[in-house]
Amino acid sequence: MDSITATTTGPQTQPLPTRPPAPASVDSLPIQFLKSLVDDPAKQHQNGSVSLDNQALAFLVKLLEDKAKQKRQLQLIIEDLCKLRACVTTIEAGQMTCPAPQTIIHARVGTTPLKEVDVNIVVNKANKFLKTMNATVQGEQVMVKAVRVLPLGDVSFYSHNRQHKDWLNKHKHEWSKQVHPDLESTPSTYSVLAHGIPRNFNVDATASKFVLASDNGFVAENIFKIRWLGGPRDPSDTRQAGTIVIALSDATLANQLVKQRGIFLNGSFH
């Protein structure tokens, strides 16, 4: 009858590698020097003492001082490592602790409009107006959780989460004035550069906004401001074209123009 050999198909256990032997201890230089003196017959006396001349004694002292210096340096390194570990622990703790979401609204220069006002009144007033705006994020009502008046009069509005903060930042120019008329804020804008624009283009004219918006397929209300890069044109500047900065209130539109890699204006592409 033929014999049948059974084989194991499961994973085979590999033996652990042998731990390397611990390195042999090495005597320090002062110990090695003392041993060499003891082993030198010329240095030994009948009573078992070992003689040291001035040169050997000075050398031994230097070895001991160098050894002590090495220990001090090692101690300093250990202390630095302990400090570094403490810093790393602090950084990691800071990363795990997220600051409360806040929106800072500036006060008109020279004023501190809410310094003497009860913070509960400010919170209630802000939330009351936010409800009239139908301020929601994913179906959840945007609310102000707390308020803190800063030393120079600016005001921090704390929200429940980052999504609420983003909404408050985006619409801050609408609701902050309802809290107090001396609170100043402008809409969040997203700037796009357009090069080679003729110098006769009037960046301050309302009609220019309508032309630029119409040529690029969006409404003029999305343009917050147009200005020349570097400020108003110098009358002595003989260049026929320049770069304009278009501040838009819509991030998606700004991204679309960037991907378009230019703007259309009066039949030209810039």
C-alpha positions, 0 to 999 in steps of 0.5 A: 500500500502506498504511504501518504505523507501529511503536510501542513499548509498553515503559516509556519512559526519562525524562530525569534532571532538570537539576541546579540551578546551584550558588549563587554564592559570597557574600563574608563581611561583613568581605570585603565591608566591605574591598572597599567601602573599596578601591572608595571613592576617598576612602579611597585614597592615591596609593601604593595604601594605604587609610586607615581611621579609628577608627570604620571600624577598630572596625567591621572588628574587630567584623565579624571577631570576629562571624565568628570567633564564628560559626565557633566555634558551627559547630564546637560544632554539628558536635561535638554532631552527632558525639556524637549520631551516636555515641549513635544508633549505640550505641542501635542496637547495643543494640537488636540485642543482646538480653540473656540471658533470666533469671529472678530468684528472691528469697532470704528476707530476711536470707539468702544461701543460694547464695552459697557454693555452686558454681554448677554444683551449682545448675544441675544441681540445678535441671535435675534437678528440671525433668526430673521436672516434665516441663518442656517448651516445644513438645516441648523440655526447659526447662533452666537454662543458668547461675546468678548469685548477686546481692549481696543473695542473690537468684539469677538463673537464665539460660535458653536462650531467651525461651520457656524463661524464660517457662515458668520465670517461670510455674512459679517457685514450684514449682521454686525451692523445690526448689533451696533452701528459702530461695528465695522466689517466688509464682506469676505472677498476673493481676489483675482488678477487680470493682466494687460488691461488697457489704461483707459479702463475706469475701475471706479465706474459702475458701468465698468463692473457691468461690462466686466460681469456681462462679458464673463457670464456673471452678475455685477453684484458679485464684484465688490471692488476693482482697483489697479494693482499698485494703486492709482495710475501715475500720470507720468506712466507711459504704459498702455496697459496694467493689471487690475485686482477684482475683489469678488464676493463669491469664492466659487466664481473666483475659482472659476475665473482662475481656472479660466486663466483670464477674463474677457473684456470688450472683445479681448481676452486678458 
